[in-house]
Amino acid sequence: MIQRIQSIFLALAAFCSFGLFGTDAAETPAPVAASDVFADAQLTVYDSPVLIGGVVAAGAVLLLAIFLFRNRKLQGILCTVAILLTVAYAAYGGLLWSQDVAAEQAGAQFGVTLPILTVIFAVLASRYIRKDERLVRSADRLR
């Protein structure tokens, strides 16, 4: 399981996804009372149940894919699902940020890069899963 490079990439992607629970995506200098998102001066995953669900779903799918190393086809499908979930919750978070009254005052924080890293690591894992599948098929042809 761990000897395969795709397992490492899947673990890094899951770590980046779950890392959003500890970081801020955006921050304003002071709390904005008229704002829904920046009322506490921070845009975090906890500001929306949709964001919480998306992050948990993407991270859980990536963790599950680590343990499905014997079924590479399903592992590749789960990587694709995780990428789509990550793009969806990142787009929803960006929509929340852009439609808020305090969007002009907000500055990006480290949490903005975590969905990007999640997608990059999931794409790399998917690439190595396909590469591993091709290697196994070529070895089967030699037998």
N, CA, C and O atoms as a DFTB+ gen file, in Angstrom:
572 C
 N C O
     1  1       0.831      -1.188       0.000
     2  2       0.000       0.000       0.000
     3  2       0.871       1.246       0.000
     4  3       0.749       2.073      -0.904
     5  1       1.744       1.405       0.981
     6  2       2.537       2.630       1.088
     7  2       3.706       2.615       0.104
     8  3       4.239       3.679      -0.213
     9  1       4.119       1.452      -0.389
    10  2       5.232       1.410      -1.309
    11  2       4.884       2.011      -2.661
    12  3       5.782       2.280      -3.458
    13  1       3.632       2.223      -2.933
    14  2       3.233       2.816      -4.200
    15  2       3.172       4.338      -4.059
    16  3       2.656       4.865      -3.074
    17  1       3.703       5.020      -5.053
    18  2       3.776       6.480      -5.011
    19  2       2.393       7.116      -4.994
    20  3       2.210       8.187      -4.415
    21  1       1.408       6.460      -5.629
    22  2       0.076       7.045      -5.638
    23  2      -0.528       7.084      -4.247
    24  3      -1.351       7.954      -3.962
    25  1      -0.145       6.169      -3.380
    26  2      -0.636       6.202      -1.999
    27  2      -0.121       7.435      -1.270
    28  3      -0.836       8.034      -0.466
    29  1       1.100       7.805      -1.547
    30  2       1.668       9.009      -0.926
    31  2       0.953      10.249      -1.442
    32  3       0.622      11.144      -0.664
    33  1       0.712      10.306      -2.745
    34  2       0.006      11.455      -3.306
    35  2      -1.427      11.536      -2.782
    36  3      -1.927      12.630      -2.517
    37  1      -2.091      10.390      -2.632
    38  2      -3.451      10.388      -2.083
    39  2      -3.446      10.858      -0.633
    40  3      -4.338      11.600      -0.222
    41  1      -2.456      10.436       0.142
    42  2      -2.359      10.872       1.540
    43  2      -2.095      12.379       1.625
    44  3      -2.673      13.064       2.469
    45  1      -1.233      12.887       0.762
    46  2      -0.970      14.333       0.751
    47  2      -2.216      15.120       0.337
    48  3      -2.492      16.186       0.889
    49  1      -2.958      14.599      -0.622
    50  2      -4.194      15.261      -1.052
    51  2      -5.213      15.272       0.081
    52  3      -5.868      16.289       0.311
    53  1      -5.355      14.156       0.791
    54  2      -6.288      14.096       1.922
    55  2      -5.841      15.039       3.031
    56  3      -6.672      15.700       3.653
    57  1      -4.541      15.107       3.285
    58  2      -4.011      16.005       4.307
    59  2      -4.303      17.465       3.949
    60  3      -4.674      18.258       4.814
    61  1      -4.135      17.812       2.681
    62  2      -4.430      19.184       2.247
    63  2      -5.920      19.481       2.359
    64  3      -6.309      20.585       2.739
    65  1      -6.745      18.509       2.033
    66  2      -8.188      18.716       2.125
    67  2      -8.615      18.924       3.577
    68  3      -9.332      19.874       3.888
    69  1      -8.176      18.041       4.452
    70  2      -8.541      18.177       5.865
    71  2      -7.814      19.343       6.535
    72  3      -8.233      19.800       7.598
    73  1      -6.737      19.824       5.928
    74  2      -6.019      20.976       6.464
    75  2      -6.833      22.256       6.440
    76  3      -6.512      23.214       7.143
    77  1      -7.880      22.275       5.638
    78  2      -8.741      23.455       5.584
    79  2      -9.475      23.692       6.899
    80  3      -9.915      24.811       7.165
    81  1      -9.614      22.657       7.723
    82  2     -10.278      22.842       9.008
    83  2      -9.431      23.654       9.980
    84  3      -9.951      24.171      10.969
    85  1      -8.131      23.773       9.711
    86  2      -7.263      24.506      10.618
    87  2      -6.775      25.838      10.087
    88  3      -6.028      26.538      10.770
    89  1      -7.184      26.201       8.881
    90  2      -6.686      27.442       8.294
    91  2      -7.842      28.335       7.850
    92  3      -8.989      27.901       7.745
    93  1      -7.505      29.580       7.597
    94  2      -8.463      30.549       7.056
    95  2      -8.230      30.672       5.558
    96  3      -7.097      30.564       5.088
    97  1      -9.298      30.896       4.815
    98  2      -9.166      31.150       3.383
    99  2      -8.992      32.639       3.117
   100  3      -8.263      33.030       2.206
   101  1      -9.658      33.463       3.906
   102  2      -9.562      34.913       3.746
   103  2      -9.788      35.566       5.102
   104  3     -10.364      34.977       6.016
   105  1      -9.315      36.797       5.199
   106  2      -9.423      37.506       6.477
   107  2      -9.566      38.993       6.216
   108  3      -8.931      39.545       5.318
   109  1     -10.402      39.629       7.009
   110  2     -10.542      41.084       6.956
   111  2      -9.822      41.681       8.154
   112  3      -9.606      40.994       9.152
   113  1      -9.446      42.964       8.066
   114  2      -8.742      43.591       9.188
   115  2      -9.569      43.616      10.487
   116  3      -9.018      43.516      11.583
   117  1     -10.876      43.750      10.350
   118  2     -11.751      43.809      11.524
   119  2     -13.055      43.105      11.204
   120  3     -13.409      42.994      10.030
   121  1     -13.777      42.627      12.193
   122  2     -15.078      42.001      11.928
   123  2     -16.042      42.987      11.265
   124  3     -16.059      44.174      11.589
   125  1     -16.830      42.475      10.343
   126  2     -17.802      43.288       9.623
   127  2     -19.188      42.827      10.056
   128  3     -19.589      41.697       9.779
   129  1     -19.916      43.709      10.736
   130  2     -21.212      43.334      11.304
   131  2     -22.257      43.042      10.228
   132  3     -23.106      42.173      10.423
   133  1     -22.213      43.742       9.108
   134  2     -23.221      43.562       8.060
   135  2     -22.946      42.333       7.196
   136  3     -23.750      41.996       6.326
   137  1     -21.837      41.674       7.424
   138  2     -21.425      40.548       6.592
   139  2     -21.898      39.225       7.173
   140  3     -21.921      39.038       8.390
   141  1     -22.272      38.314       6.290
   142  2     -22.610      36.964       6.729
   143  2     -21.360      36.119       6.896
   144  3     -21.250      35.355       7.855
   145  1     -20.427      36.248       5.983
   146  2     -19.235      35.412       5.979
   147  2     -18.140      35.985       6.876
   148  3     -17.503      35.246       7.626
   149  1     -17.922      37.277       6.803
   150  2     -16.831      37.910       7.540
   151  2     -17.289      38.560       8.841
   152  3     -16.663      39.519       9.293
   153  1     -18.346      38.073       9.447
   154  2     -18.813      38.615      10.726
   155  2     -17.772      38.391      11.822
   156  3     -17.701      39.160      12.781
   157  1     -16.962      37.332      11.678
   158  2     -15.874      37.073      12.623
   159  2     -14.515      37.440      12.031
   160  3     -13.483      37.075      12.594
   161  1     -14.498      38.149      10.915
   162  2     -13.309      38.639      10.211
   163  2     -12.555      37.537       9.480
   164  3     -11.453      37.782       8.989
   165  1     -13.113      36.330       9.392
   166  2     -12.427      35.232       8.723
   167  2     -13.393      34.410       7.884
   168  3     -14.531      34.161       8.280
   169  1     -12.915      33.995       6.720
   170  2     -13.653      33.030       5.907
   171  2     -13.011      31.673       6.151
   172  3     -11.871      31.434       5.754
   173  1     -13.743      30.798       6.798
   174  2     -13.263      29.452       7.078
   175  2     -14.259      28.432       6.546
   176  3     -15.327      28.789       6.048
   177  1     -13.905      27.185       6.655
   178  2     -14.789      26.098       6.236
   179  2     -16.049      26.089       7.089
   180  3     -17.115      25.689       6.622
   181  1     -15.930      26.522       8.322
   182  2     -17.049      26.483       9.262
   183  2     -18.146      27.502       8.954
   184  3     -19.187      27.500       9.612
   185  1     -17.932      28.369       7.970
   186  2     -18.929      29.383       7.632
   187  2     -20.124      28.827       6.865
   188  3     -21.148      29.501       6.749
   189  1     -20.012      27.625       6.348
   190  2     -21.111      27.051       5.563
   191  2     -21.134      25.531       5.725
   192  3     -20.090      24.884       5.649
   193  1     -22.308      24.967       5.947
   194  2     -22.393      23.496       6.013
   195  2     -22.032      22.826       4.691
   196  3     -21.568      21.685       4.681
   197  1     -22.240      23.520       3.582
   198  2     -21.870      22.971       2.279
   199  2     -20.353      22.833       2.178
   200  3     -19.848      21.843       1.649
   201  1     -19.633      23.827       2.685
   202  2     -18.168      23.748       2.676
   203  2     -17.675      22.621       3.579
   204  3     -16.768      21.878       3.206
   205  1     -18.263      22.495       4.747
   206  2     -17.868      21.418       5.660
   207  2     -18.102      20.059       4.996
   208  3     -17.227      19.193       5.017
   209  1     -19.278      19.880       4.413
   210  2     -19.601      18.622       3.754
   211  2     -18.691      18.323       2.571
   212  3     -18.274      17.181       2.376
   213  1     -18.388      19.339       1.790
   214  2     -17.510      19.145       0.634
   215  2     -16.100      18.756       1.023
   216  3     -15.500      17.871       0.413
   217  1     -15.569      19.419       2.043
   218  2     -14.215      19.121       2.495
   219  2     -14.149      17.718       3.100
   220  3     -13.218      16.962       2.821
   221  1     -15.122      17.376       3.916
   222  2     -15.139      16.046       4.533
   223  2     -15.316      14.967       3.466
   224  3     -14.644      13.937       3.509
   225  1     -16.211      15.195       2.512
   226  2     -16.451      14.204       1.459
   227  2     -15.203      13.992       0.605
   228  3     -14.832      12.852       0.325
   229  1     -14.556      15.075       0.191
   230  2     -13.359      14.950      -0.642
   231  2     -12.231      14.262       0.126
   232  3     -11.554      13.387      -0.415
   233  1     -12.031      14.651       1.369
   234  2     -10.983      14.027       2.176
   235  2     -11.260      12.560       2.443
   236  3     -10.345      11.738       2.401
   237  1     -12.511      12.223       2.717
   238  2     -12.872      10.825       2.982
   239  2     -12.704       9.970       1.733
   240  3     -12.241       8.833       1.819
   241  1     -13.072      10.500       0.581
   242  2     -12.907       9.759      -0.673
   243  2     -11.426       9.516      -0.949
   244  3     -11.045       8.431      -1.389
   245  1     -10.594      10.518      -0.691
   246  2      -9.156      10.358      -0.909
   247  2      -8.557       9.343       0.062
   248  3      -7.709       8.540      -0.325
   249  1      -8.991       9.376       1.311
   250  2      -8.510       8.382       2.278
   251  2      -8.972       6.978       1.910
   252  3      -8.203       6.023       2.025
   253  1     -10.197       6.846       1.478
   254  2     -10.717       5.545       1.070
   255  2      -9.939       5.005      -0.128
   256  3      -9.684       3.803      -0.212
   257  1      -9.566       5.878      -1.045
   258  2      -8.837       5.455      -2.238
   259  2      -7.465       4.885      -1.892
   260  3      -6.950       4.043      -2.628
   261  1      -6.871       5.319      -0.799
   262  2      -5.574       4.784      -0.394
   263  2      -5.676       3.284      -0.151
   264  3      -4.785       2.524      -0.531
   265  1      -6.750       2.867       0.475
   266  2      -6.887       1.469       0.876
   267  2      -7.472       0.578      -0.214
   268  3      -7.638      -0.623      -0.004
   269  1      -7.781       1.141      -1.357
   270  2      -8.283       0.354      -2.485
   271  2      -7.178       0.115      -3.517
   272  3      -7.428       0.161      -4.722
   273  1      -5.962      -0.137      -3.041
   274  2      -4.827      -0.272      -3.936
   275  2      -4.906      -1.512      -4.827
   276  3      -4.230      -1.568      -5.855
   277  1      -5.700      -2.486      -4.463
   278  2      -5.839      -3.682      -5.303
   279  2      -6.827      -3.468      -6.450
   280  3      -6.806      -4.205      -7.436
   281  1      -7.675      -2.478      -6.322
   282  2      -8.669      -2.183      -7.354
   283  2      -8.336      -0.818      -7.961
   284  3      -8.914       0.204      -7.592
   285  1      -7.394      -0.833      -8.894
   286  2      -6.885       0.425      -9.445
   287  2      -7.932       1.195     -10.241
   288  3      -7.904       2.425     -10.267
   289  1      -8.842       0.499     -10.880
   290  2      -9.876       1.200     -11.647
   291  2     -10.771       2.018     -10.718
   292  3     -11.050       3.185     -10.994
   293  1     -11.222       1.414      -9.620
   294  2     -12.040       2.137      -8.649
   295  2     -11.243       3.255      -7.985
   296  3     -11.779       4.325      -7.696
   297  1      -9.971       3.000      -7.750
   298  2      -9.109       4.027      -7.152
   299  2      -9.016       5.250      -8.064
   300  3      -9.060       6.386      -7.590
   301  1      -8.889       5.019      -9.360
   302  2      -8.848       6.129     -10.317
   303  2     -10.163       6.884     -10.374
   304  3     -10.173       8.111     -10.480
   305  1     -11.272       6.160     -10.305
   306  2     -12.587       6.811     -10.307
   307  2     -12.756       7.672      -9.063
   308  3     -13.274       8.787      -9.139
   309  1     -12.316       7.151      -7.914
   310  2     -12.423       7.926      -6.676
   311  2     -11.542       9.174      -6.713
   312  3     -11.905      10.200      -6.139
   313  1     -10.405       9.100      -7.372
   314  2      -9.567      10.298      -7.535
   315  2     -10.305      11.359      -8.342
   316  3     -10.271      12.542      -8.003
   317  1     -10.962      10.937      -9.396
   318  2     -11.724      11.871     -10.223
   319  2     -12.877      12.489      -9.429
   320  3     -13.134      13.689      -9.527
   321  1     -13.563      11.666      -8.648
   322  2     -14.660      12.170      -7.804
   323  2     -14.127      13.185      -6.796
   324  3     -14.753      14.220      -6.570
   325  1     -12.982      12.896      -6.193
   326  2     -12.399      13.815      -5.218
   327  2     -11.997      15.135      -5.870
   328  3     -12.154      16.199      -5.272
   329  1     -11.482      15.068      -7.084
   330  2     -11.118      16.294      -7.798
   331  2     -12.362      17.133      -8.072
   332  3     -12.351      18.348      -7.878
   333  1     -13.424      16.489      -8.518
   334  2     -14.667      17.220      -8.788
   335  2     -15.253      17.820      -7.514
   336  3     -15.726      18.956      -7.529
   337  1     -15.229      17.071      -6.415
   338  2     -15.716      17.601      -5.137
   339  2     -14.880      18.799      -4.682
   340  3     -15.419      19.793      -4.194
   341  1     -13.572      18.695      -4.846
   342  2     -12.688      19.785      -4.428
   343  2     -12.933      21.044      -5.252
   344  3     -12.994      22.148      -4.710
   345  1     -13.071      20.873      -6.553
   346  2     -13.351      22.029      -7.412
   347  2     -14.706      22.630      -7.052
   348  3     -14.865      23.851      -7.056
   349  1     -15.683      21.775      -6.740
   350  2     -17.023      22.265      -6.403
   351  2     -17.011      23.063      -5.107
   352  3     -17.573      24.158      -5.062
   353  1     -16.385      22.543      -4.047
   354  2     -16.418      23.309      -2.794
   355  2     -15.524      24.536      -2.863
   356  3     -15.799      25.532      -2.194
   357  1     -14.458      24.486      -3.656
   358  2     -13.622      25.683      -3.817
   359  2     -14.380      26.766      -4.584
   360  3     -14.281      27.948      -4.254
   361  1     -15.131      26.364      -5.601
   362  2     -15.923      27.332      -6.353
   363  2     -17.026      27.923      -5.477
   364  3     -17.303      29.121      -5.545
   365  1     -17.652      27.084      -4.658
   366  2     -18.688      27.589      -3.753
   367  2     -18.093      28.552      -2.723
   368  3     -18.698      29.579      -2.417
   369  1     -16.933      28.234      -2.196
   370  2     -16.260      29.140      -1.258
   371  2     -15.887      30.455      -1.910
   372  3     -16.012      31.518      -1.302
   373  1     -15.429      30.382      -3.151
   374  2     -15.124      31.609      -3.887
   375  2     -16.366      32.435      -4.160
   376  3     -16.320      33.665      -4.136
   377  1     -17.471      31.760      -4.419
   378  2     -18.736      32.452      -4.629
   379  2     -19.201      33.139      -3.344
   380  3     -19.664      34.279      -3.381
   381  1     -19.077      32.452      -2.215
   382  2     -19.423      33.076      -0.931
   383  2     -18.576      34.321      -0.676
   384  3     -19.074      35.353      -0.225
   385  1     -17.296      34.196      -0.973
   386  2     -16.367      35.293      -0.739
   387  2     -16.697      36.474      -1.655
   388  3     -16.752      37.614      -1.193
   389  1     -16.912      36.220      -2.930
   390  2     -17.102      37.308      -3.878
   391  2     -18.443      38.018      -3.714
   392  3     -18.557      39.197      -4.050
   393  1     -19.459      37.321      -3.204
   394  2     -20.772      37.936      -3.057
   395  2     -20.978      38.593      -1.693
   396  3     -22.054      39.132      -1.429
   397  1     -19.992      38.559      -0.846
   398  2     -20.135      39.160       0.475
   399  2     -19.840      40.662       0.408
   400  3     -19.083      41.120      -0.448
   401  1     -20.448      41.416       1.323
   402  2     -20.262      42.870       1.325
   403  2     -18.843      43.263       1.720
   404  3     -18.398      44.358       1.376
   405  1     -18.130      42.411       2.424
   406  2     -16.774      42.725       2.864
   407  2     -15.707      42.123       1.960
   408  3     -14.548      42.019       2.361
   409  1     -16.078      41.726       0.752
   410  2     -15.132      41.064      -0.153
   411  2     -13.969      41.973      -0.546
   412  3     -12.852      41.491      -0.739
   413  1     -14.210      43.267      -0.666
   414  2     -13.145      44.185      -1.062
   415  2     -12.093      44.342       0.025
   416  3     -10.922      44.580      -0.270
   417  1     -12.502      44.211       1.272
   418  2     -11.577      44.376       2.400
   419  2     -10.783      43.111       2.696
   420  3      -9.744      43.177       3.351
   421  1     -11.253      41.967       2.226
   422  2     -10.667      40.677       2.581
   423  2      -9.402      40.404       1.786
   424  3      -9.305      40.707       0.597
   425  1      -8.450      39.828       2.477
   426  2      -7.209      39.401       1.852
   427  2      -7.082      37.891       1.930
   428  3      -7.522      37.271       2.898
   429  1      -6.484      37.308       0.914
   430  2      -6.348      35.853       0.857
   431  2      -5.340      35.362       1.892
   432  3      -4.357      36.039       2.190
   433  1      -5.597      34.191       2.426
   434  2      -4.720      33.543       3.387
   435  2      -4.243      32.210       2.806
   436  3      -4.544      31.891       1.656
   437  1      -3.505      31.438       3.593
   438  2      -2.927      30.177       3.137
   439  2      -3.983      29.149       2.733
   440  3      -3.714      28.291       1.892
   441  1      -5.162      29.222       3.311
   442  2      -6.211      28.262       3.024
   443  2      -6.695      28.283       1.588
   444  3      -7.341      27.334       1.144
   445  1      -6.397      29.342       0.854
   446  2      -6.790      29.425      -0.553
   447  2      -5.976      28.437      -1.390
   448  3      -6.475      27.915      -2.387
   449  1      -4.742      28.179      -0.999
   450  2      -3.880      27.291      -1.779
   451  2      -4.145      25.813      -1.514
   452  3      -3.768      24.973      -2.331
   453  1      -4.776      25.478      -0.407
   454  2      -4.977      24.069      -0.072
   455  2      -5.870      23.316      -1.058
   456  3      -5.537      22.182      -1.400
   457  1      -6.990      23.880      -1.537
   458  2      -7.742      23.148      -2.572
   459  2      -6.944      22.961      -3.870
   460  3      -7.093      21.951      -4.557
   461  1      -6.112      23.927      -4.190
   462  2      -5.269      23.807      -5.385
   463  2      -4.277      22.666      -5.209
   464  3      -4.078      21.863      -6.121
   465  1      -3.654      22.594      -4.031
   466  2      -2.725      21.502      -3.751
   467  2      -3.435      20.154      -3.724
   468  3      -2.883      19.147      -4.168
   469  1      -4.652      20.136      -3.207
   470  2      -5.430      18.899      -3.187
   471  2      -5.665      18.391      -4.607
   472  3      -5.504      17.201      -4.879
   473  1      -6.042      19.282      -5.500
   474  2      -6.283      18.895      -6.888
   475  2      -4.982      18.425      -7.541
   476  3      -4.980      17.425      -8.259
   477  1      -3.894      19.126      -7.304
   478  2      -2.607      18.746      -7.902
   479  2      -2.188      17.354      -7.437
   480  3      -1.799      16.519      -8.253
   481  1      -2.266      17.099      -6.131
   482  2      -1.865      15.786      -5.615
   483  2      -2.807      14.685      -6.095
   484  3      -2.357      13.572      -6.364
   485  1      -4.090      14.967      -6.206
   486  2      -5.040      13.962      -6.705
   487  2      -4.799      13.665      -8.184
   488  3      -4.929      12.517      -8.610
   489  1      -4.452      14.676      -8.965
   490  2      -4.142      14.457     -10.379
   491  2      -2.867      13.628     -10.513
   492  3      -2.794      12.730     -11.352
   493  1      -1.871      13.925      -9.695
   494  2      -0.640      13.126      -9.727
   495  2      -0.912      11.678      -9.321
   496  3      -0.377      10.752      -9.930
   497  1      -1.729      11.483      -8.309
   498  2      -2.086      10.128      -7.888
   499  2      -2.812       9.396      -9.012
   500  3      -2.526       8.229      -9.279
   501  1      -3.740      10.069      -9.665
   502  2      -4.478       9.470     -10.770
   503  2      -3.542       9.090     -11.912
   504  3      -3.701       8.040     -12.533
   505  1      -2.588       9.934     -12.175
   506  2      -1.610       9.654     -13.228
   507  2      -0.800       8.398     -12.902
   508  3      -0.590       7.552     -13.771
   509  1      -0.349       8.277     -11.659
   510  2       0.439       7.110     -11.277
   511  2      -0.417       5.853     -11.156
   512  3       0.095       4.747     -11.330
   513  1      -1.684       5.995     -10.868
   514  2      -2.587       4.838     -10.869
   515  2      -2.710       4.296     -12.284
   516  3      -2.630       3.086     -12.497
   517  1      -2.905       5.187     -13.252
   518  2      -2.982       4.749     -14.648
   519  2      -1.669       4.116     -15.108
   520  3      -1.671       3.115     -15.825
   521  1      -0.562       4.702     -14.694
   522  2       0.749       4.173     -15.054
   523  2       0.941       2.776     -14.460
   524  3       1.459       1.882     -15.130
   525  1       0.528       2.588     -13.216
   526  2       0.612       1.292     -12.550
   527  2      -0.276       0.268     -13.254
   528  3       0.114      -0.889     -13.415
   529  1      -1.456       0.687     -13.669
   530  2      -2.365      -0.208     -14.375
   531  2      -1.768      -0.653     -15.712
   532  3      -1.871      -1.824     -16.076
   533  1      -1.151       0.267     -16.436
   534  2      -0.496      -0.098     -17.694
   535  2       0.650      -1.080     -17.462
   536  3       0.841      -2.006     -18.250
   537  1       1.404      -0.886     -16.395
   538  2       2.506      -1.785     -16.068
   539  2       1.999      -3.194     -15.756
   540  3       2.589      -4.177     -16.207
   541  1       0.929      -3.298     -15.000
   542  2       0.361      -4.599     -14.664
   543  2      -0.182      -5.279     -15.918
   544  3       0.003      -6.484     -16.093
   545  1      -0.840      -4.534     -16.779
   546  2      -1.372      -5.126     -18.013
   547  2      -0.252      -5.611     -18.928
   548  3      -0.377      -6.661     -19.557
   549  1       0.836      -4.856     -19.004
   550  2       1.947      -5.287     -19.860
   551  2       2.615      -6.526     -19.279
   552  3       3.059      -7.392     -20.033
   553  1       2.695      -6.629     -17.967
   554  2       3.257      -7.821     -17.337
   555  2       2.338      -9.031     -17.551
   556  3       2.818     -10.154     -17.706
   557  1       1.050      -8.810     -17.561
   558  2       0.105      -9.899     -17.825
   559  2       0.228     -10.409     -19.260
   560  3       0.042     -11.601     -19.508
   561  1       0.535      -9.537     -20.192
   562  2       0.685      -9.956     -21.586
   563  2       1.931     -10.820     -21.765
   564  3       1.969     -11.682     -22.643
   565  1       2.944     -10.591     -20.938
   566  2       4.179     -11.356     -21.054
   567  2       4.028     -12.784     -20.544
   568  3       4.781     -13.672     -20.944
   569  1       3.059     -13.004     -19.663
   570  2       2.882     -14.353     -19.096
   571  2       2.326     -15.298     -20.058
   572  3       2.122     -16.466     -19.728
